[in-house]
Amino acid sequence: MTNPVPDAIRLNPSDNVVIALRDLGAGSRVPDVAAPLAGPVARGHKIAARAVAQGETVIRYGQIIGVATRPIAAGEHVHTHNLGMGAHEQDYAHATEVRPLPAPAAPRSFMGFHRADGGVGTRNYLGILTSVNCSGSVARFIAEGVEKAGWLAGFPNVDGVVPIVHGTGCGMSGKDEGYDTLFRTLAGYARNPNFAGILLVGLGCEVMQVPDLIGKARMRADGNFRYMTIQQTGGTRRTIERGMALLREMAEVANAARRQPAGLEHLMVGLQCGGSDGYSGITANPALGHASDLLVAHGGTTILSETSEIYGAEHLLTRRAVTPEVGARIVERIRWWEDYTARNGGEMDNNPSPGNKKGGLTTILEKSLGAVAKGGSAPLSQVYRFAEPITERGFVFMDSPGYDPTSVTGQIASGANLIAFTTGRGSVSGYKPTPCIKLATNTEMYDRMSEDMDINCGDIITEGVPLEQKGREIFELFLRVASGEKTKSEELGFGGAEFVPWAMGAVM
C-alpha cells in the first residue's frame, strides 16, 4: 500500500530550509515551517523554515549551501533570486573520521571474464582504438564492415566491436598536461578488462604517435592487440579490409573466453550523477552510497569523481581519508581547479546547470553536498589523476570535470568495469565497453522515462522504502549486470558516441 507523500522534509535538525516533496500552492501550511507559503513552490525546491536575515547562511544537510542575498521570510521559496554562493571556509580535519565498514556476513561473487593481467571483465568486446580524430571515420567504417559481413554471429561469446573515436590527438603539444592526459586515457581503454582485444588505428603523421602508444604504454598483457596506420597500410579501403581481417583473427581468441566466478575484489564501479535535481541528495545518491559501502565491504572498489561537483563538500571526504596525505591530495585538486577555472575565464559556481536549477538546486555547495552522498561512508583509500590506473581497492577518488561523458571516460580508462549513474532530470547515455546502470531520483521521471531507467529510487519518498533496502537492491543489480544482465542503455544501443577524453591545452 502506498504511503502518503509528506508535503516536505527537513533533512537535518539544524537546517533552516525544508524540501518540498510535492508541488505546493501559495498559502499551504507545511510542517516545520513557521508561516504559510508566500507563493507556489515546486517539488524538490527549498522553503525557508523561519526568517533568514540578509547575509545569514542557509543550511541544508546540516551544512552551509550559501548565504541569503536579501531577507527571506518564513514560508518563502529559497532559490536563485535570494540565495547566493557567498564566501565559505572548510575545516578539512584530515583523517579524523575514518570508520571501517562492518565485515559482510558471507563472500559474494559474479561471473566475469578473467584476463591475463589479473583483471576481470563484465563484458567481452573487441575495441577499435584511434590515436587521432583523423582515423575516426576509418575506425567506424571497419566496425560497420564487420557488422555488414555478419561473421560476428559465429562468435557468440564476443559482445561486439566498439569503435573508440574522439576529436583530438593532433593540433596539440606533444609534451604538456593535455598530451599526458590523452595518453593515459587511450592506454587505459586498451587495458580495460571489458575489452578482449584491441585494434589500434592511427593516421601516421599525428602528434599522438602509434609507436609511442605501443611502446611506452605496453597496452595489453594478453597479446590480443594489433595496430596499423592508414598511411602505411595504403589508404582507406585497404585499411578497412586489413582491419576487418585482423578483427576476425582477434575474435577467435576473444570467443574462447568464458564467464567464470570472480570475487568482488575484481569489481570496480564508477559512481556518477547527471541531470541532478533536489531529490538527488535525498534518494538515489545516498542509496547508491549504501550500495558503494556494501561493495567496498566485500573487497570491491568504487570511484567517486567530478571534482568540480564536490566543491564545497570536499571536507566530508578529507575527514574520511585514510591518511592526512590522502586528504591533502583532494585539497590540492580543489586548488588546481580554482586556478584552472580562473585562467579559463570561469568560476567554480558556474555549476549548477539550468536543468539542475529547474530541479531545485541553487548553488554548487548544495549540489556538491548531495553528489558526495554517492560515496557512502567508507574510508577514502586514495586519490588519482584523471585516467590514472587505480591500484588501491576500496573507496577512491579520481579527478575529473563534472561533464558526465568526460568523467565516465576517465573512470573507464582508470579501470571501471561497471558504471552507476543517478539522474533526476533524465540523462540518457551509455559507455561501451562498460555497462551503465541508471538510477532515477524521483518516481515522476522514472514513470515518464522507464525505458531508460534501471531502478526507481523515488519510491524512497513515494513508498517509504528505506535507504538501506534500496542500496541493497542496487548492489544486487551490480552483481547481475556484472554477470551479463543487460542494462536499459545497453538494450537501447548507447555507447557509440560517449568516449570524450578531457581536452586540455591549446589547439594549434
N, C-alpha and C positions, 0 to 999 in steps of 0.2 A: 504494500500500500504506500502510495506517495505521501511523504511528509510535506506539510505546508511550508513553502519557502518563506523565511522571515523577510521583513522589509529591508533590513540592513544588518551588518555585522561589525562589531568592534573587535579588532584583531589583537589588541593588547590593552590592558587596563590603563596604561599611560597615554594612549592615543587621544588626540583632540579632534579626530575625524572618525566617522564611520563610513562603511562602504555600502552603497545601495545594491541590493540583490534583486531588485525588480525596478521597472520604470515607475517612478513616484511622481504624483501630481502636487502642485502648489497647495499648501495648507495641510498636507499629510502630517500625521503625528508618528514619529519614529522613536522606538526605544533608544535610550541613551542620548537623545538629542533634546536640548533644553527648550526648544521652541518649535512651532510648526514650520514646515519647509517654506522658505521665502518664494520659491519657484519650482518648476519641474526639475527633476534630477533623473538622468538615465541610469540604468543598471550598470554597475561597475565603476560608477563615479563616486566622488567623495562628498560628504556633508559635514559641515562644522558641528561638532557635538556641543560646543559652547562658543562664546565670543572669543575671537582671536585678534589681538591688537596688531596694528601695522608693525612689521619688523619682528614679530614673535615667530618662533619656529613652529612648524606644523609637523606633527608626529603621526606616523603610521608604522605598524610592526614594532612599536616601541622605539623607533629610530627616526632621526630627522630626515624629512623628504624635501625641505625647502623652508622659505620664510614668507609670511604674508606680505604682499606688496601694497596692501591697503587694509583698513579694518574689515574684519569678516564677522558677520553676526551669526549667532547660533541658528542653525537650520538653513544656512546659506550654502549653495553649491560652491565647492572649492575646486578650482581648476586654473587654467592658464590666465584667466582675467584677474585673479587675485593671489596667485601663488607663484613664486619665482625661486630660482636656484639658491641664491644667497651664498655668502661665504660659509665654508664648512671646514672643520678640522677633525681628524680622526686620531683616536688613541689606538695604535696598532697592537700594543701589548703582545708582541711576538711570542708564539708557542706557549701561551698561558692557559689555553682551554683545549688541550689535546686530550680527548677521551676515547680510549679504544672501544671498538664496537663489540657487542656480545658475540661469542662464537656461535655458528649455526648448529642446529640440532643434528644434522646429517649432511654429508657432502652431496653435491649435485653435479650433474654433467650435461653436456649437449653433444650432438652428433655433428662433427665437423671434419674438414679436410686437412689432414696433417701434412705439413710442408717440411722440406729438407732443413730449413734453418730453425726449426722448433716451433714456428708459428702454426696456428690452426685457422683455416678459413671457414667462414659461414656460407660462402658461395664459391663457385668453381668456374670463373670466367677466364677467357683469353683477352688480353688487352693490346690495343694498338696505341702506343705512346708516341707523342710527337715532340720533337725538340724545339719546334718553332711553328708559328702560325702558318708559314709558307708551306708546310707539309700537312696542314689540317685537312684540306679538301681531299687529298690523295688517301689519307687515313680513312676518311668516311667512304670514299669510293671502294677501298679494299673491303671494308665491313659490309657495304651494300652488295659487293660482288659475291661474298661468301653467302649472304642471305639468299640472293637470287639463284646461286648454284645449287642450293638445297642440301649439300653434303653434310652440313652440321647436324642434320637429323639422324645421321648414323653414329653420332657421338652423344648418347643420352645423358652422360654424366657431366657434359660441358654446358654451362648455363647460357653461354652466348659469347659474342665477340663485341667488345666495347672500344670504340674509338675515343681516345682521350685527347681532345684538341683544345687549343687555347689561343690567346691573342697576343702573345709576346714571344721571347726567345731571340729577338734581334732588335736593332734600333735601340740598344741599351749598352751600358757599360759592361765590360767583362770582368770587373773586379770590385764591384760595390755590394751594398747590402741587398739590393734588388736581385742581382745575379745569384748571390749565395742563397737567397730565399727560394728562387725558382729552381735552382739546382737541387736543394733539399726536397722540394715538392715533387719534382719528377722522379728523383731517386726513390723517394718514399712510396710513390704509387707503384713503381716497378716491384718493390718488395712487399706490398700489401698482401697478406695471406689469402685474400679473396680472389687473387689472380693466380691461375695455374701456369701461366706463361705470358711473356711479354714480347711483342714485336715493336722495336723502336724505329721510327721513320723520321729522317731529317731531310732537309733540302740539300745541304752540303756546304753552303757558304755563310751560315748564320753565326751569331755570336755564341750561342749555346751549342758548342760543337759535340757531335755524337761521340767522337773518340774520348773526350773528357768525361762524358757520362758513363761510358762503358769501362773506362779506366779507373778514374778516381772513385766513382760511386760503387763499383762492384755490385751491379744491380740485382742479381739473383744467385742464390746458392744452389738451385736445383738444375741449372744448365738449360732449362726450357726458356731460352732467351735468344732472340735473333735481332739483327739490326741491318739497316741499309740507308743510303741516301738516294734521293731521286736523281740527282745529277750524275752520280757514279753508276746507277743502275740503267740509265739510258732514257729517262723521261717518264711521263705519267703512265702510259699504257704498260710499259714493261715493269714499272714498279708495282702497279696493281696486280699484274699476273704473278710476279715473283712473290708479292706479299700474300696472295691467296694460297700459293703453293706452300710457303713457309708455315702459314697458319694451319694448313691441313696436317703437316708433319707434327706441329705442336699439339694439335687436337688429339692425336694418337696418344701422346704422353698424358695429357690432361684427362682424357677419358678413362685412364687406368685408375685414377683416384676414386676412392670410395669414402663415404662418411663413416667415421669411427668414433667411439666415445672419447670425449675430451673433458678434462676438469675445467672448472670455471676460471681458473687462473689464466686460461687461454682466451677468455672473452674480454674484449676491450670496447667499451661503449662511449661514443661521443655524445655529450649532453648539449642539446641546442634548444633555443626558443626563437620564434619569429612571428611577426604579426601579433605581438603581445597585447593584452588588454588588462582591465582592472581585476579580472578573475585569475590571471596567470599566477600571481604570488599567493593565491588562496587555495587553488585546486591543483592544476596539473603540475606546476613546478615543485611544490612540496611533496606531492605524491611521487613524482619522478625522483626527488631527493631520497625518499624512503626506499625506492627500488635500487637506487645507487648504493645506499648503505647495505642492502641485502647482498648485492653483487660483490662489493668490497669485502664484506664479512666472509664470503665464500672464496676469497683469494683473487677475485677479478679486478679489473681496472676500469675506472670511469674518468672521462676527460671533460672538465669544465673549461670553456673558452670565452671568447668575445670580451676582450679586455676593456673596451670602451663601454661595455654594459655591465661591468662590476664596479664602475667608478662611483665612489661614494659608499660602497658596501665592501670594499676590499679589506677593511678592518675585521670583518667577520671571517675572512679566510686567513689573515695573518695570525690571528689568535689560535687557529687550528693547525698551523704549520708545525711539523714535527720538530723543527729546529728554528732558532732565530734567523739562520742563514736562508732557509727556505722562505720564511716570511718576508725577508728583505728583498728577495727576488721579485715577489709580487709588487712591492713598493717601487722597485727600480723600473718595472714595466709601466706602472702608472705614470711615473715621472717622464719616461720616454714618450708615452702617449700625449701627455700635456705639451711637450715640446713638438712632437710630430704634428699635432693638430694646429698649434700656433704657427709653425713655419709654413703650413699649407693654407693659412687663412681661415681656419675653422676654430671650433671650440668644443670642449667635451660635452657641453649641454646642447649641441646640435641635435642630439637624440633626446627624447623620443621622436618617432616619425609621426606624420599626420594621422596614420591609421592607429598608432598607439594612443594618441591623444583622444581620438574619437572613441576609443575603447575605455577611456577613463584615466590613463596615465598622464602625468603632468611634467615631472622633472626627471632627469637621468638618475637622480638619487632614488626616487621612488621606483623607477623601472629596475635599477640595479639590485635593490633590496629584494624584489620579487624574483629576479633572474638567479641570484646566488642560491636561492632555495633549491634549485635543481641539484646542487652538490650535497644535499643531505647534511649529515653531522660528522662524517668520517674525518680522521686526521688528514691534513694536506701533506702528501708524501713528497712532492717535487713540483717544480715549475720549469716549463720547457719553452723554447722559442717556437715560432710557427714552423710546422712540418718537421720538427726535430724528432728523431726516433725516441719513443718512450720506452724506457728500460726499467723504471720503478713500478711495481704493482701498487694498487690501492687507488685512492682518490688523488688526481693530479690536475694541474692547470697548464693549458697551452695558450700562449699569447696569440691573439688574432683580432682582426677587426670584428665589429658586430654584424657586418654584412654576411648573411647566412651562407650563401654558396661559397664564399671565400673561407669562412670559418670552418665549415664542414670539409672543404678541400684540404685544409691544414690538418684536421683531425685524422682523415683517412691516410694522408701522407705520413702521419706520425704512427699509424698502425691500427686505427679503429676498424674493427670488423663488424660493427653494428652502430647505428645512429638512432637516438631517441630525440624526438623533436616536438616540443609543445607549441601550440598556437591558439590564439584567441580570436583572431580575425579570420583565419582560414588560409594559411600558407599551403601551397601545393608545390611539391618538388620531390625529387628523388636523387640518389647519389651513387650510381654504379661506380665501382663494383660492390658497394656496401649497402645493404638494405636499411631503409629508414622507416621507423615506427612513428606515426603521427598521433599525438595526444591532444584532444580538444579540451580547452579550458572551460567551455560553457555548453550547456545542453542545446540551446537555441542554434548555435553554429553547427554543432555536431549533427543535429537533425537535418539541417539545411545542406550540409556537405558530407554526409555519412559515407559516400563513395570514396572520399579521400582520407577519412579519419579512421584510425585503427581502434582507438579507445576513447570513450567519453569520460572525461574527468569532471564534467559539470554535475554529474549525479552526486558528487560530494556535497553540493548545495541542494539540488532538487530532490534527492532521495535520502540525504543524510548518511551517505556511505562514508565510513571512517577513512581517514587518510592512509592509515596503515593497511587497510584492506585493499584500497586502490593501488598502493605501492606494491603489494604482493601480486596483484593482477598484472601490473606492468612487468614485474620481474619474471613471472611465469611466461609472459609473451616474449620477453628476451630469449628465453631458452627454446621456445618453439620456433621462433624466427631464425635463431642461430642454427637450428637443426633442419631448416629447409622450408618452413611455412612462409608463404609469400605475404608481404605487406601490401596495403592498398596501392601505394605508389609504384611498387613493382608490377602489380597487376595492370596498372594503367600505362606502364611503359616508360615512366620517368627515369631520368638518369643520363640522358644523352647530351644535355646542354648545361649541366651544373658543375662542371670542372672549371673553377675560377681561381687560378693562383693569385696570390697577393702581389699586385703590381706596385713596385716601389721605384723611385728614382726617375731621372729624366728620360723621356722618349726622344731619341736622337735621329 
